[in-house]
Amino acid sequence: MKRLDLIFSERELDQIIKCLESADVPGYTVMKHVTGRGPERIVSEDMEFTGFGANAHVLVFCNEETLKRIGPKVKPILNYYGGVAYTSEASSL
């Protein structure tokens, strides 16, 4: 099983969700108002009030075939608007 972590601007959340659903993911978790430090800037708690700089973190657990369908749909959005996607191996307890 694969784990996919997507972190991107909340403004693109609807687009990312549409991509995931069109790739037939079995499910996903959305965490809004994610803050932290990236290579280009720091997102502070003050930015959450206006929404400027607020990020979302979407977590997906799926098989390799589903992951291959997600990549081509999500990459153009992340490349254009910014964001990151990381995959790793996952196993249940």
ABEGO torsion letter per residue (X at the ends): XBBBBBBBBAAAAAAAAAAAAAAGBAEBBBBBGBBEBBAABBBBAAAAAAGBGBBBBBBBBBBAAAAAAAAAAAAAAAAAAEEBBBBBBBBBX
